[in-house]
Amino acid sequence: MTQVKGTQVKGMFEVKRSAEPALDMGDGNEAGHFRFDKTFEGPLEATSVVHMMAAMTDTPGSGAYVAIERLRGTLDGRSGTCLFAHYGVMEKGAPSLQLAVVPDSGSDGFQGLRGKMAIDIVDGQHFYTFDYAFDDAH
């Protein structure tokens, strides 16, 4: 399958967070469960719902989170939905994040969407950089 040349877009998004009941990890340990409702502005106009599970270790500043995000919006003149998978790790305060479109999760105009997103938080504002492409088959 041939690929459309990749594109990078940048914009802002707003986040509303709500705590969900903690998740039982066994032996009296719990993981935090949070829901985020996001609104994207810029080249990606979208809303999404994220469910995140997070746990910290006994070492200050170390922990991890995983999340699934369902996004509905418009991008590059196309409208549709897709899923993102999040994998974040913090090691003694140093964060790393992998955030990518789940393969084959695009529907409607987002069929064939693939890509990776970076998130930056500056002065309390959230920014995204989305590197993406659409498979030519759509």
Secondary structure, 3 states (H helix, E strand, C coil): CCECCCEEEEEEEEEEEEEEEEEEEECCEEEEEEEEEEEEECCCEEEEEEEEEEEECCCCCCEEEEEEEEEEEEECCEEEEEEEEEEEEEECCEEEEEEEECCCCCEECCCCEEEEEEEEEECCEEEEEEEEEEECCC
